[in-house]
Amino acid sequence: MRIHAVFAIYCVAAMPASATTWYVAGTGSDSNAGTSVKAPFATLQHAANLTSPGDTVMVLDGTYAVPCTACDVLDIGISGTAAAPITYQAYPGQKPVIDFTNGWTGINIEANYIVVSGFNVGGGRTKIGLPYAKKNASNLSNYLTSANGIVVGCGGGATPTTYSHVVIKNNAVHDAPGAGIATCYADYITIRHNTTYLNAYWSPYANSGISIWEMRDTDHVTGYKNFVLDNVSYGNREYIPFYAVGSITDGNGIIVDDNKNTQSNKVPYGGRTLVANNISYMNGGSGIHTYASAHVDIVFNTTYENNQTPSLNEGQIFANTGTDVNILNNILSAAPNRTYYSNYNNASNVVYDYNLLYSTTPKQGEKGLAPGPDDILANPLFTSPENSVFTLQSGSAAIGSGSSTDAPATDFAGHPRPTPGGGYDRGALQYVP
């Protein structure tokens, strides 16, 4: 039985009386007390090293760069608790910048019960170009080609640690030569209201805009434990072949990657993952992709003209070697001569239905997989897709034609789903007159 209490994880218990709020500002000093806006620290790491469960690190405007070449801007290694998570967030009204141009990672999380919110995390994609990246295609230790934006537990090693209960929300992550937002061997992950763009270009590691890779169970819960909700992911693309296979494979907007753990301990992940209300467009790979994964619901998303990489035509939403994957109530608008979705090595219980499919070359669109019984082939009538505006116009076949299966209570913009007095609209955005 599925657990549908999707939003319960956002309730936060009362903080302990001893919790401290630390302040960091671009004009601060690490010799300050750090406990007030008037006396902030200068570096995020200095504040992070002082945190205890329940603390908040409040970050004011400034550009926070790596302290040394090939370092991380912020390493989070102190855990919170279920009752007292540790929160790193932008001060209200402020837009702090994490600049990892000369480093390996913008924000590296190796801890439990952590919240990261409100940062502009930018990397050095434009510092190098394709000729340099090609020359370094076999160099797996080059931060210039493989640096990542926000990562959880991706340090690896022979016995990787599983970190859990991490929330990454309200961030912009862009221009990472490697991954935008990525988790490895983790559990209970929420990635919500982020914008990831122009990532993954130069890395030989086959990265994407948002990636959840090889999840590990910390308990025996089989309901929803991971949430990828309300994100925008665009322009992520891979230009360097994945070193393990010698070809370009990824550059997806969003990917749930190998939660069957076929590449490591062979122990399948038992929890469920919800991918909902996302807008994913103009990526090199698929808009939303699952690889060797099970127990995934991909519902009420909008995907538009993905598969920009010439060698990739796997579909706007693609389940590869999947088991118990439901792809429902989405809009899949394919570029000319590109497929809607594909069915590659999937088990019998991968379901495609109640999706709206569109292409100016519909016969090519259907080549990957025939439409489901309740799919609709029609123009979604987006307001202005060329300007990245994917709201629905009156008369769209997506309006009121969806089902209620696994429907979030609100849409991408926070409007109620279903519309009061109306129905469930396919895609990430309910129609609002």
N, C-alpha and C positions, 0 to 999 in steps of 0.2 A: 504493500500500500504506500502510495506517495504521501509525503508530508507537504501540505500547501501553505504552512505558516511562513510565507516568504519573507515578510518584513519584521518578524519578531527579533531577528538578530540585531536590529538597529536600536533596540531599547538599551539604554545604558544605566547600570546600577549607580546608586549614589556614591560619590567619591569619598574616600576616607578623609577625616578632618585634617590629617597631616599632609595632604597633597599640596604640592608646590607648583606654582606657575612660574616658569622661567621665560625670560624675554631675550630675544636676539635681534639685533639690528645692524644694518650695514655701517652705521656710524658708531657702533658700540665698542666696547673694550672687554677683553676676557679678564681684566683685573677688576671690573665692576662687580657689584653684588649679583646682578642678573635677575633680581626678583621684582623689578619694576620697569615700566616703560622708560623712566628717566635714567635708569642705570642698567642698560642691557648689555649682554655679552656681544662679542663680535663674530664668533664662529658657532655654527650649529653643533659641531663635535664637542666643544667645551660644555655646552648645555646637555647634550646627550649623555655625556659621561657622568653627569650628576643626577640623572633621573632615578626615580623610584616609582613603584606602582602607584597609579593615580595621578601622576604628574602630567602637566601640559607644557610643551615648549611652544611658545607663541612667537611667531617670526614676523618681524616688520620688514618694510621695503629694504632692498639691497640686493646685490649680486654676490652670491656665495659660491666661490670657485674652489677647485681642488687645491689643497695645501702643497702638493708636490706632483710632479709628473707621474702619471699612471696610478695615482691614488684615487680614492673615492671622496666625494664631497662630504657625505654623511654616512657613517657606519652605525647602525642601530643594533646594539648587542645586549641591551638590558631589557628584560621582559616585564610586561605588566601582568595583571591577573584578570580572571573573569570578572571580578567585581571592580577592578581598578586598572583598566587599560592605560597605557601611556600614549598620549596624543601629541603629534607634531602638526601644527596647523598655522596657516597664514593669519596674522592679526586682522580683525575685521576691516575691510576696505583696502587692505594692502595686497600687493602682488609680488612677493619675493621670488627671485630668480635663482635656480640651482644651475650653475654653469659647469658641466663636466667635460668641456671641450678637450682638455688635456689629461683627462682621467679615465679610469675604467668604468666607474659607475656614478650616477648622480646620487641616488639613495639606495643603500644596500641594507636590507633588513634581514637580520639573523636573530630573531627574537619572537616571542609569542605575545598576543594581545596588544597589538600595535595599531594605531590609526595614523595615517598620513593624508593630509588634506590641504588643498589650496595652493600648490606650488606650480611654478612655471619651470619645468625641467628640460633644459636644452643641451644638446651635444654638438659634436664637431663634424657632422656629416659634410658640411660645405668646406671644411678645411682641406679635404683631400678629394680626389676625383677618381673616375673609373680606371685610368691607366695605372695609378698607384695601387688601387685596390686589386687589380688583376695581378700585378707583380707580387702582391702579398697574399694571394689566394690560398696558399698552403701554410701561411704563418698563423698559427692558432694562438699566438701570444702577443698580438699587436693591438694595443688599446686604440690606435687610430682607426682601425677597421672594425673593431668588435666591441666598442664600449656600449653600455646599456643605461637606460634611463632609471627606472625603478625596478629592483629585483628583490625576490624573497627566496632565500635558501639556495641560491644557485652557485654556491662555492664548490659544491661537488665533493670529491674525495671518495675513498674506498667505502666508507660508511657514512653517507650523507645524513645530516640531521633533518628531521621533519619539524618545521615550524608551523604554527597554526594560529587561527583567529587574528588574521591581519586584514585590515580594511584600508583600501587605497581609493580615495574618492576626490573628486573636484580638482584634479590636476590636469595640466597640459603637458604632455611629454612628446618631444619632437626632436628631429634631427639627430637621433641616436644612430651611429653607424651600425649598431647591432639592434638589440631588442628595445622596444618602447617600454612596456610593462611586462614583466615575466616572473613566473613563480616556478620553483622546482621542488619536487618531493614534499609539497605542502598540503595542508588540510584546513578546512574552514576559511576560505578566502572570499573576500568581497571586493570586486573591482567595479566601481560605480561612478557615473557622472564624470568620467575622464574624457579628454580629447587626445588621441594619439595620432600623430601624422608625420610623414616623411621620415620614417624609421626603417631600419633593416637593410639599407642599401649595400653596404660594403663588407658585411661580415660573411665568413665562410661557415658560420654555425647555423644557417637556415632560420633566421629570425622573422618575427612578425610584429604588428602593432601591439597586440595584446596576446599573451601566450600563457596558458596554464599547462605545465608539462609534468608528467609522471607524478600524479597525486598519490599520497600515502595516507591510509587511515590511522587516526589516533584513537578511534573507538569503533563500535560496531553499528553505528547509526547508518541506515540505508536511505534516509530521506535527503532532502536538500541540505547540502553543506557548503556548496560553492555557488557564487552568484556573479554573473557578468551582466550588469544592468545599466541601461541608459547612457551608454558610451557612444562617442563618435570616433570612428577610426577611418582614416583616408590617406591615400598617397603613400602607403607603406609598400615597399617593393624591394625585391632581392635582385641584385645585379651580379652577384658572385655565386658560383655553384656551391652547393652544400658539399663540404669536403668528404663526407662519408659515402656519397653516391656519385659525385662528379657532375651533377646537374642542378639546375635551379628548381627548387621544390616548394618554396614558401613565399614570404612577403604577403601574408594574409592580413586582413583587418583584425580578425579574432580567430584564435585556434585553441581548441581543447585537445591536447597532444599526448597521446599514449598513456591514458590512465589505466590501461591494462598492464602497464609496466613491462612491455615486451622487451625493452632494451636493457633492463637491469634485473630486478629481483623476481620477475615473473609473477608477482602477487597482484591480482587485479584489485583495483580500487572499488570499494563497495558503496561509497556515497554517491549522491545525485548532484548534478550540476545544472543550473538554470541559466540560459543565455537568452535574455529578453530585452525588448525595447531599445535595441542598439541600431545605430545608423552606420553602415559600413559601405564605403564607395571608393571607386577608382583605385583600388589596391592592385598590386601585381598578381597576387594569388587570389584565392577566394575571399569573398566578403566575410563569411563565417565558415570554419573548417573544423571537422573532427577527424583525428587520425588515431586508429587503434584504440578507440575509447568506447566506454559503455555508460549507460544511465545518464544520458544528456538530453535535455529538452531545449530545443532552439525554437522559440516562439515569439511572434509579434515583433519581428525585426524588419528593417528596411535595408535592402542591398541594391546597389546600383552600379552597373558597368565596371565590375571587378574583372579579374583575369586580364589585366593590362599587359602582363608579360606574354610575349608572343607564343612561347612554348607551353603555356598553361591554359587549359580550357576545361577545367574541372567543375565549373559551375559557380553560381553566385553563393550558394550554400552547398557544401560538399561533405558527405560522410564517407570516410574511407576506412574499411575494415571495422565497421561499427557494429555494436550490439545494443539493443534497447535505446535507440536514438529516435526522438520524435521531432520532426521538422514541420511545424504547423503555424498557420496564420501569418506567414511572412509575405513580404513583397520582394520578388526577385526580378529586377529589371536588367536584362542582359544587354551588353553591347552587341552590335551586329556580328553575326557569325560566331557567337559565343553561346554556350549551353546555360540552361537554367540551373540544373543540378545533375549530378552523376550518381551512379550506384556501383561502387567499386569494392568488391570483396566483402560486401556487407552481409550480415546475418539476416534472417527472414523478418526479424522484428525491428527493422528500420523503416519508419513510416514517414512518407511525404504526403501531406494533405492540407486542404484549406489554405493553400498558398495562391497568391496572385502572380502570374507569370507574364512577362512582357518582353518582346523583342521585335525589332523591325524585320528580322529574318526568323520567323517562328519555327520553320522546319529545322533550321540549324539549332534553335533553342531547345528543341525536343530531342535532339540526338543523344544527349547524355542519359536521359531517363524520361519515360512517358509520364505525362501529368497524372497526379493522383485523382481519385474519383470526385473529390470536391474542389479541386483546383479550378481556377478561372484564368483563361487566357484573354487578357485585356490590358489596355493602356491604363496605368494607375492614375493618370492625370495629376502628376506632381505639379506644384505651383511653379517652381522654377529650378529644375534639377541642374541646369547649367550654372546656376549661382548657388548650388548646394542647399537649396530650399526644397524639402521633401514633404511639406504639408500637402494634404489632399484638396483638390478642387471639388466643388459640387458636381455630382454625377459620376464620381469615381466608382468603379465596380468594387473597390475595396471597402466601401462604406457599408456597414451593417451586415456584411456577408460572412464574417468570421464565426468561429465557434468559441465557446467559453473555456475550452481545455487549457489548463495551466495559465490562464490569463492573469497578469498582474493587476492590482487594483487601480493603477494609474498608468498613463502612457508615458512616453519619453519626456513630454513637456509638463507632466504632472496633472494632466486632465483626467477625470475619472473614466475608468473603463469598466463596463460599457458606458456609453453616453447616456445620461439620464433620459429615460423615455425612448432610447434608441437601442442599438445593438453593438456588437463587437466589430470594430474595423480591423481589417488585415493591415499589417505593418506596424511600425513603431509609433505612429502618430494617429490619434483619433481625429476625425474631421470635426473642426470647430467652425460653424458658420461665421 
